[in-house]
Amino acid sequence: MPTGPKHQRFVFVEHNEEGQACGYEEDCRCMIGEDHDADASDESLNVNDAADIWLSKGMDEDYMFGFSEAQLRRAAGLS
């Protein structure tokens, strides 16, 4: 299996109360290289907007946008 050059990548863990991503960096040797977000938009979805979409889609797991169910329920006021 081919590997790329060693670099750091951000690993998402959860969002804090302000909707900011929390996580850590780890060593990576993927073929993408250092720019893991090359295809990502400059705009990110905050947990409150994600919860609104998730609720409108019937709490479908395909519309969780990387958030946990507990985070979405908390943002939606369901827990």
Biopython code that builds the backbone (N, CA, C, O; Angstrom):
import numpy as np
from Bio.PDB.StructureBuilder import StructureBuilder

atoms = [
    (1, "MET", "N", (0.837, -1.166, 0.000)),
    (1, "MET", "CA", (0.000, 0.000, 0.000)),
    (1, "MET", "C", (0.892, 1.243, 0.000)),
    (1, "MET", "O", (1.720, 1.397, 0.898)),
    (2, "PRO", "N", (0.741, 2.135, -0.990)),
    (2, "PRO", "CA", (1.587, 3.323, -1.039)),
    (2, "PRO", "C", (1.243, 4.312, 0.057)),
    (2, "PRO", "O", (0.085, 4.427, 0.461)),
    (3, "THR", "N", (2.238, 5.016, 0.533)),
    (3, "THR", "CA", (2.014, 6.050, 1.542)),
    (3, "THR", "C", (2.618, 7.361, 1.073)),
    (3, "THR", "O", (3.542, 7.380, 0.260)),
    (4, "GLY", "N", (2.096, 8.432, 1.584)),
    (4, "GLY", "CA", (2.578, 9.759, 1.236)),
    (4, "GLY", "C", (3.588, 10.244, 2.261)),
    (4, "GLY", "O", (3.940, 9.515, 3.188)),
    (5, "PRO", "N", (4.051, 11.466, 2.095)),
    (5, "PRO", "CA", (5.013, 12.029, 3.035)),
    (5, "PRO", "C", (4.372, 12.253, 4.408)),
    (5, "PRO", "O", (3.178, 12.529, 4.515)),
    (6, "LYS", "N", (5.183, 12.130, 5.436)),
    (6, "LYS", "CA", (4.682, 12.304, 6.796)),
    (6, "LYS", "C", (4.275, 13.763, 7.013)),
    (6, "LYS", "O", (5.011, 14.683, 6.656)),
    (7, "HIS", "N", (3.089, 13.959, 7.606)),
    (7, "HIS", "CA", (2.573, 15.279, 7.921)),
    (7, "HIS", "C", (1.586, 15.146, 9.072)),
    (7, "HIS", "O", (1.295, 14.037, 9.521)),
    (8, "GLN", "N", (1.073, 16.270, 9.548)),
    (8, "GLN", "CA", (0.093, 16.285, 10.629)),
    (8, "GLN", "C", (-1.294, 16.498, 10.052)),
    (8, "GLN", "O", (-1.461, 17.233, 9.078)),
    (9, "ARG", "N", (-2.285, 15.860, 10.645)),
    (9, "ARG", "CA", (-3.666, 16.111, 10.248)),
    (9, "ARG", "C", (-4.488, 16.332, 11.504)),
    (9, "ARG", "O", (-4.187, 15.778, 12.561)),
    (10, "PHE", "N", (-5.533, 17.149, 11.382)),
    (10, "PHE", "CA", (-6.422, 17.445, 12.497)),
    (10, "PHE", "C", (-7.475, 16.357, 12.590)),
    (10, "PHE", "O", (-8.084, 15.991, 11.585)),
    (11, "VAL", "N", (-7.691, 15.843, 13.778)),
    (11, "VAL", "CA", (-8.722, 14.835, 14.030)),
    (11, "VAL", "C", (-9.831, 15.500, 14.833)),
    (11, "VAL", "O", (-9.618, 15.929, 15.967)),
    (12, "PHE", "N", (-11.012, 15.579, 14.237)),
    (12, "PHE", "CA", (-12.164, 16.197, 14.881)),
    (12, "PHE", "C", (-12.665, 15.314, 16.012)),
    (12, "PHE", "O", (-12.786, 14.100, 15.844)),
    (13, "VAL", "N", (-12.957, 15.910, 17.158)),
    (13, "VAL", "CA", (-13.506, 15.167, 18.285)),
    (13, "VAL", "C", (-14.943, 15.616, 18.557)),
    (13, "VAL", "O", (-15.851, 14.786, 18.579)),
    (14, "GLU", "N", (-15.158, 16.902, 18.760)),
    (14, "GLU", "CA", (-16.498, 17.420, 19.028)),
    (14, "GLU", "C", (-16.486, 18.931, 18.892)),
    (14, "GLU", "O", (-15.431, 19.524, 18.665)),
    (15, "HIS", "N", (-17.632, 19.555, 19.026)),
    (15, "HIS", "CA", (-17.745, 21.008, 19.025)),
    (15, "HIS", "C", (-17.987, 21.479, 20.451)),
    (15, "HIS", "O", (-18.692, 20.826, 21.219)),
    (16, "ASN", "N", (-17.398, 22.618, 20.799)),
    (16, "ASN", "CA", (-17.626, 23.173, 22.128)),
    (16, "ASN", "C", (-18.897, 24.013, 22.138)),
    (16, "ASN", "O", (-19.620, 24.040, 21.142)),
    (17, "GLU", "N", (-19.183, 24.694, 23.239)),
    (17, "GLU", "CA", (-20.424, 25.453, 23.383)),
    (17, "GLU", "C", (-20.552, 26.569, 22.343)),
    (17, "GLU", "O", (-21.661, 26.956, 21.976)),
    (18, "GLU", "N", (-19.411, 27.085, 21.870)),
    (18, "GLU", "CA", (-19.436, 28.155, 20.871)),
    (18, "GLU", "C", (-19.542, 27.613, 19.452)),
    (18, "GLU", "O", (-19.542, 28.388, 18.495)),
    (19, "GLY", "N", (-19.632, 26.298, 19.301)),
    (19, "GLY", "CA", (-19.740, 25.688, 17.982)),
    (19, "GLY", "C", (-18.417, 25.527, 17.276)),
    (19, "GLY", "O", (-18.391, 25.246, 16.078)),
    (20, "GLN", "N", (-17.302, 25.700, 17.994)),
    (20, "GLN", "CA", (-15.978, 25.560, 17.400)),
    (20, "GLN", "C", (-15.524, 24.107, 17.484)),
    (20, "GLN", "O", (-15.782, 23.415, 18.468)),
    (21, "ALA", "N", (-14.841, 23.661, 16.428)),
    (21, "ALA", "CA", (-14.344, 22.295, 16.391)),
    (21, "ALA", "C", (-13.234, 22.107, 17.414)),
    (21, "ALA", "O", (-12.371, 22.969, 17.577)),
    (22, "CYS", "N", (-13.266, 20.981, 18.096)),
    (22, "CYS", "CA", (-12.228, 20.619, 19.055)),
    (22, "CYS", "C", (-11.631, 19.294, 18.608)),
    (22, "CYS", "O", (-12.335, 18.442, 18.065)),
    (23, "GLY", "N", (-10.373, 19.126, 18.828)),
    (23, "GLY", "CA", (-9.732, 17.888, 18.435)),
    (23, "GLY", "C", (-8.251, 17.931, 18.719)),
    (23, "GLY", "O", (-7.797, 18.645, 19.612)),
    (24, "TYR", "N", (-7.503, 17.165, 17.955)),
    (24, "TYR", "CA", (-6.060, 17.078, 18.150)),
    (24, "TYR", "C", (-5.403, 16.773, 16.806)),
    (24, "TYR", "O", (-6.078, 16.422, 15.839)),
    (25, "GLU", "N", (-4.094, 16.911, 16.759)),
    (25, "GLU", "CA", (-3.357, 16.584, 15.549)),
    (25, "GLU", "C", (-2.635, 15.263, 15.746)),
    (25, "GLU", "O", (-2.216, 14.929, 16.854)),
    (26, "GLU", "N", (-2.494, 14.516, 14.660)),
    (26, "GLU", "CA", (-1.764, 13.255, 14.717)),
    (26, "GLU", "C", (-0.952, 13.094, 13.439)),
    (26, "GLU", "O", (-1.232, 13.725, 12.419)),
    (27, "ASP", "N", (0.067, 12.230, 13.519)),
    (27, "ASP", "CA", (0.878, 11.936, 12.341)),
    (27, "ASP", "C", (0.030, 11.239, 11.295)),
    (27, "ASP", "O", (-0.839, 10.433, 11.625)),
    (28, "CYS", "N", (0.284, 11.548, 10.039)),
    (28, "CYS", "CA", (-0.469, 10.960, 8.938)),
    (28, "CYS", "C", (0.484, 10.736, 7.762)),
    (28, "CYS", "O", (1.435, 11.497, 7.581)),
    (29, "ARG", "N", (0.237, 9.709, 6.975)),
    (29, "ARG", "CA", (1.013, 9.441, 5.770)),
    (29, "ARG", "C", (0.092, 9.123, 4.593)),
    (29, "ARG", "O", (0.398, 8.271, 3.758)),
    (30, "CYS", "N", (-1.036, 9.820, 4.544)),
    (30, "CYS", "CA", (-1.985, 9.565, 3.471)),
    (30, "CYS", "C", (-1.463, 10.111, 2.148)),
    (30, "CYS", "O", (-0.483, 10.857, 2.113)),
    (31, "MET", "N", (-2.118, 9.737, 1.081)),
    (31, "MET", "CA", (-1.720, 10.195, -0.246)),
    (31, "MET", "C", (-2.278, 11.583, -0.565)),
    (31, "MET", "O", (-1.877, 12.193, -1.556)),
    (32, "ILE", "N", (-3.192, 12.088, 0.258)),
    (32, "ILE", "CA", (-3.735, 13.420, 0.044)),
    (32, "ILE", "C", (-2.652, 14.463, 0.266)),
    (32, "ILE", "O", (-2.605, 15.483, -0.423)),
    (33, "GLY", "N", (-1.787, 14.198, 1.229)),
    (33, "GLY", "CA", (-0.750, 15.161, 1.573)),
    (33, "GLY", "C", (-1.208, 16.079, 2.686)),
    (33, "GLY", "O", (-2.165, 15.782, 3.400)),
    (34, "GLU", "N", (-0.519, 17.190, 2.826)),
    (34, "GLU", "CA", (-0.783, 18.073, 3.951)),
    (34, "GLU", "C", (-2.106, 18.812, 3.870)),
    (34, "GLU", "O", (-2.627, 19.242, 4.900)),
    (35, "ASP", "N", (-2.661, 18.971, 2.691)),
    (35, "ASP", "CA", (-3.881, 19.754, 2.541)),
    (35, "ASP", "C", (-5.111, 18.848, 2.584)),
    (35, "ASP", "O", (-5.708, 18.551, 1.549)),
    (36, "HIS", "N", (-5.481, 18.413, 3.783)),
    (36, "HIS", "CA", (-6.638, 17.534, 3.939)),
    (36, "HIS", "C", (-7.943, 18.220, 3.575)),
    (36, "HIS", "O", (-8.917, 17.548, 3.237)),
    (37, "ASP", "N", (-7.979, 19.541, 3.637)),
    (37, "ASP", "CA", (-9.194, 20.289, 3.364)),
    (37, "ASP", "C", (-9.203, 20.901, 1.972)),
    (37, "ASP", "O", (-9.880, 21.904, 1.748)),
    (38, "ALA", "N", (-8.475, 20.326, 1.044)),
    (38, "ALA", "CA", (-8.360, 20.913, -0.295)),
    (38, "ALA", "C", (-9.716, 21.065, -0.970)),
    (38, "ALA", "O", (-9.939, 22.037, -1.692)),
    (39, "ASP", "N", (-10.625, 20.119, -0.744)),
    (39, "ASP", "CA", (-11.935, 20.172, -1.380)),
    (39, "ASP", "C", (-13.010, 20.772, -0.486)),
    (39, "ASP", "O", (-14.163, 20.901, -0.897)),
    (40, "ALA", "N", (-12.640, 21.135, 0.724)),
    (40, "ALA", "CA", (-13.633, 21.664, 1.671)),
    (40, "ALA", "C", (-13.901, 23.133, 1.387)),
    (40, "ALA", "O", (-13.037, 23.867, 0.909)),
    (41, "SER", "N", (-15.099, 23.526, 1.690)),
    (41, "SER", "CA", (-15.492, 24.925, 1.540)),
    (41, "SER", "C", (-14.890, 25.751, 2.666)),
    (41, "SER", "O", (-14.546, 25.208, 3.715)),
    (42, "ASP", "N", (-14.761, 27.046, 2.463)),
    (42, "ASP", "CA", (-14.287, 27.937, 3.517)),
    (42, "ASP", "C", (-15.340, 28.116, 4.590)),
    (42, "ASP", "O", (-15.028, 28.552, 5.699)),
    (43, "GLU", "N", (-16.571, 27.789, 4.279)),
    (43, "GLU", "CA", (-17.645, 27.926, 5.246)),
    (43, "GLU", "C", (-17.874, 26.583, 5.930)),
    (43, "GLU", "O", (-17.890, 25.538, 5.280)),
    (44, "SER", "N", (-18.049, 26.625, 7.235)),
    (44, "SER", "CA", (-18.354, 25.394, 7.949)),
    (44, "SER", "C", (-19.735, 25.529, 8.587)),
    (44, "SER", "O", (-20.214, 26.635, 8.838)),
    (45, "LEU", "N", (-20.343, 24.420, 8.836)),
    (45, "LEU", "CA", (-21.687, 24.385, 9.394)),
    (45, "LEU", "C", (-21.571, 24.309, 10.910)),
    (45, "LEU", "O", (-20.905, 23.420, 11.440)),
    (46, "ASN", "N", (-22.215, 25.231, 11.603)),
    (46, "ASN", "CA", (-22.150, 25.158, 13.067)),
    (46, "ASN", "C", (-23.190, 24.157, 13.569)),
    (46, "ASN", "O", (-24.086, 23.745, 12.832)),
    (47, "VAL", "N", (-23.052, 23.780, 14.822)),
    (47, "VAL", "CA", (-23.884, 22.719, 15.380)),
    (47, "VAL", "C", (-25.366, 23.098, 15.393)),
    (47, "VAL", "O", (-26.222, 22.227, 15.238)),
    (48, "ASN", "N", (-25.679, 24.373, 15.573)),
    (48, "ASN", "CA", (-27.087, 24.784, 15.606)),
    (48, "ASN", "C", (-27.734, 24.651, 14.228)),
    (48, "ASN", "O", (-28.862, 24.171, 14.112)),
    (49, "ASP", "N", (-27.023, 25.074, 13.191)),
    (49, "ASP", "CA", (-27.547, 24.931, 11.831)),
    (49, "ASP", "C", (-27.652, 23.459, 11.448)),
    (49, "ASP", "O", (-28.618, 23.041, 10.810)),
    (50, "ALA", "N", (-26.643, 22.671, 11.847)),
    (50, "ALA", "CA", (-26.670, 21.236, 11.557)),
    (50, "ALA", "C", (-27.864, 20.577, 12.240)),
    (50, "ALA", "O", (-28.515, 19.710, 11.658)),
    (51, "ALA", "N", (-28.153, 20.994, 13.485)),
    (51, "ALA", "CA", (-29.285, 20.421, 14.223)),
    (51, "ALA", "C", (-30.608, 20.761, 13.535)),
    (51, "ALA", "O", (-31.506, 19.922, 13.468)),
    (52, "ASP", "N", (-30.729, 21.987, 13.026)),
    (52, "ASP", "CA", (-31.950, 22.371, 12.303)),
    (52, "ASP", "C", (-32.161, 21.498, 11.066)),
    (52, "ASP", "O", (-33.271, 21.033, 10.805)),
    (53, "ILE", "N", (-31.095, 21.286, 10.317)),
    (53, "ILE", "CA", (-31.189, 20.459, 9.104)),
    (53, "ILE", "C", (-31.495, 19.015, 9.483)),
    (53, "ILE", "O", (-32.351, 18.375, 8.873)),
    (54, "TRP", "N", (-30.795, 18.506, 10.491)),
    (54, "TRP", "CA", (-30.979, 17.131, 10.947)),
    (54, "TRP", "C", (-32.424, 16.892, 11.368)),
    (54, "TRP", "O", (-33.010, 15.869, 11.015)),
    (55, "LEU", "N", (-33.005, 17.829, 12.122)),
    (55, "LEU", "CA", (-34.407, 17.700, 12.538)),
    (55, "LEU", "C", (-35.345, 17.739, 11.337)),
    (55, "LEU", "O", (-36.302, 16.967, 11.266)),
    (56, "SER", "N", (-35.072, 18.638, 10.393)),
    (56, "SER", "CA", (-35.950, 18.772, 9.227)),
    (56, "SER", "C", (-35.897, 17.542, 8.325)),
    (56, "SER", "O", (-36.803, 17.317, 7.522)),
    (57, "LYS", "N", (-34.845, 16.753, 8.456)),
    (57, "LYS", "CA", (-34.698, 15.529, 7.661)),
    (57, "LYS", "C", (-35.094, 14.293, 8.465)),
    (57, "LYS", "O", (-34.726, 13.174, 8.108)),
    (58, "GLY", "N", (-35.842, 14.491, 9.545)),
    (58, "GLY", "CA", (-36.343, 13.368, 10.333)),
    (58, "GLY", "C", (-35.273, 12.678, 11.153)),
    (58, "GLY", "O", (-35.361, 11.475, 11.398)),
    (59, "MET", "N", (-34.259, 13.423, 11.582)),
    (59, "MET", "CA", (-33.149, 12.886, 12.380)),
    (59, "MET", "C", (-32.411, 11.778, 11.644)),
    (59, "MET", "O", (-31.933, 10.823, 12.257)),
    (60, "ASP", "N", (-32.322, 11.909, 10.340)),
    (60, "ASP", "CA", (-31.631, 10.942, 9.489)),
    (60, "ASP", "C", (-30.132, 11.020, 9.725)),
    (60, "ASP", "O", (-29.562, 12.111, 9.691)),
    (61, "GLU", "N", (-29.485, 9.890, 9.962)),
    (61, "GLU", "CA", (-28.043, 9.870, 10.235)),
    (61, "GLU", "C", (-27.217, 10.362, 9.050)),
    (61, "GLU", "O", (-26.048, 10.703, 9.226)),
    (62, "ASP", "N", (-27.788, 10.408, 7.856)),
    (62, "ASP", "CA", (-27.073, 10.940, 6.696)),
    (62, "ASP", "C", (-26.944, 12.456, 6.741)),
    (62, "ASP", "O", (-26.217, 13.037, 5.935)),
    (63, "TYR", "N", (-27.634, 13.100, 7.666)),
    (63, "TYR", "CA", (-27.619, 14.556, 7.782)),
    (63, "TYR", "C", (-27.084, 15.001, 9.142)),
    (63, "TYR", "O", (-27.589, 15.962, 9.723)),
    (64, "MET", "N", (-26.068, 14.310, 9.649)),
    (64, "MET", "CA", (-25.480, 14.658, 10.944)),
    (64, "MET", "C", (-24.241, 15.541, 10.797)),
    (64, "MET", "O", (-23.788, 16.123, 11.783)),
    (65, "PHE", "N", (-23.694, 15.653, 9.608)),
    (65, "PHE", "CA", (-22.596, 16.559, 9.295)),
    (65, "PHE", "C", (-21.406, 16.429, 10.240)),
    (65, "PHE", "O", (-20.769, 17.427, 10.578)),
    (66, "GLY", "N", (-21.107, 15.219, 10.663)),
    (66, "GLY", "CA", (-19.944, 14.993, 11.520)),
    (66, "GLY", "C", (-20.186, 15.219, 13.000)),
    (66, "GLY", "O", (-19.278, 15.025, 13.807)),
    (67, "PHE", "N", (-21.384, 15.623, 13.371)),
    (67, "PHE", "CA", (-21.715, 15.816, 14.782)),
    (67, "PHE", "C", (-22.290, 14.521, 15.338)),
    (67, "PHE", "O", (-22.821, 13.701, 14.590)),
    (68, "SER", "N", (-22.185, 14.340, 16.637)),
    (68, "SER", "CA", (-22.791, 13.168, 17.265)),
    (68, "SER", "C", (-24.279, 13.442, 17.481)),
    (68, "SER", "O", (-24.725, 14.589, 17.442)),
    (69, "GLU", "N", (-25.031, 12.380, 17.709)),
    (69, "GLU", "CA", (-26.461, 12.547, 17.982)),
    (69, "GLU", "C", (-26.669, 13.368, 19.247)),
    (69, "GLU", "O", (-27.575, 14.199, 19.307)),
    (70, "ALA", "N", (-25.827, 13.139, 20.266)),
    (70, "ALA", "CA", (-25.950, 13.890, 21.506)),
    (70, "ALA", "C", (-25.719, 15.382, 21.278)),
    (70, "ALA", "O", (-26.429, 16.208, 21.852)),
    (71, "GLN", "N", (-24.746, 15.735, 20.457)),
    (71, "GLN", "CA", (-24.491, 17.156, 20.168)),
    (71, "GLN", "C", (-25.678, 17.784, 19.439)),
    (71, "GLN", "O", (-26.077, 18.907, 19.748)),
    (72, "LEU", "N", (-26.236, 17.061, 18.479)),
    (72, "LEU", "CA", (-27.363, 17.592, 17.724)),
    (72, "LEU", "C", (-28.607, 17.720, 18.603)),
    (72, "LEU", "O", (-29.337, 18.707, 18.512)),
    (73, "ARG", "N", (-28.844, 16.729, 19.445)),
    (73, "ARG", "CA", (-29.991, 16.793, 20.359)),
    (73, "ARG", "C", (-29.848, 17.971, 21.326)),
    (73, "ARG", "O", (-30.817, 18.683, 21.589)),
    (74, "ARG", "N", (-28.642, 18.172, 21.849)),
    (74, "ARG", "CA", (-28.390, 19.282, 22.767)),
    (74, "ARG", "C", (-28.627, 20.623, 22.058)),
    (74, "ARG", "O", (-29.264, 21.515, 22.618)),
    (75, "ALA", "N", (-28.120, 20.764, 20.841)),
    (75, "ALA", "CA", (-28.292, 22.011, 20.071)),
    (75, "ALA", "C", (-29.747, 22.250, 19.724)),
    (75, "ALA", "O", (-30.186, 23.397, 19.639)),
    (76, "ALA", "N", (-30.502, 21.173, 19.521)),
    (76, "ALA", "CA", (-31.921, 21.290, 19.161)),
    (76, "ALA", "C", (-32.814, 21.439, 20.386)),
    (76, "ALA", "O", (-34.022, 21.636, 20.256)),
    (77, "GLY", "N", (-32.218, 21.344, 21.584)),
    (77, "GLY", "CA", (-33.001, 21.472, 22.817)),
    (77, "GLY", "C", (-33.787, 20.225, 23.142)),
    (77, "GLY", "O", (-34.803, 20.301, 23.833)),
    (78, "LEU", "N", (-33.343, 19.074, 22.662)),
    (78, "LEU", "CA", (-34.071, 17.827, 22.893)),
    (78, "LEU", "C", (-33.536, 17.036, 24.089)),
    (78, "LEU", "O", (-34.117, 16.022, 24.477)),
    (79, "SER", "N", (-32.434, 17.501, 24.668)),
    (79, "SER", "CA", (-31.903, 16.753, 25.823)),
    (79, "SER", "C", (-31.557, 17.660, 26.962)),
    (79, "SER", "O", (-31.100, 17.194, 28.005)),
]
sb = StructureBuilder()
sb.init_structure("model")
sb.init_model(0)
sb.init_chain("A")
sb.init_seg("    ")
for serial, (resi, resn, name, xyz) in enumerate(atoms, 1):
    if name == "N":
        sb.init_residue(resn, " ", resi, " ")
    sb.init_atom(name, np.array(xyz, "f"), 0.0, 1.0, " ", f" {name:<3s}", serial, name[0])
structure = sb.get_structure()
